[in-house]
């Protein structure tokens, strides 16, 4: 009988992450990971039932690390009495989705997310994903947006939680598309793709500004 050990599990995750980074998630096979770890495929399958189970473990690890760091940043922002709320939200979203230090993780997440779409989404996907993130992160982001709305820095005609969710998903989806498909863009050269993420972020943050009331231009009769 082969017993599972935590050091071996961590070694598997480390080598799998390296393989996914070098070969890509789609092209990596379990035999590649087993060879990198120095174990048989049968032993590897005792730890993870398939490549996607292993990929999800890496996804959970990457998201937990990302949200841990950004949650601390969010807590510091919530403690500040005077704040430029739109700038603060922009910096927060940039740290969460556009930090160049996490580009390898982002590429893996983009590839993994691209696979799990439509009817491929497992029943427990949402539950497992929620365990990887800070449970209160989006609640606290909502509070930050609400404070900005209260002092008139952020538009108040839209729900604060829906605003935060839209901003986060828009940045992430666009960033992932640029990572995976920048070489296929027909509108721009591939090396121009990196400049598009900051443009989108600026457009989204500018869109948080309070909307001026429309002027009544109808002539009096």
PyMOL commands that set and color helices and strands:
alter all, ss='L'
color gray80, all
select helices_A, chain A and resi 6-23+30-37+41-47+51-79+85-97+100-115+118-120+125-132+137-150+160-184+190-192+194-206
alter helices_A, ss='H'
color red, helices_A
deselect
rebuild
show_as cartoon
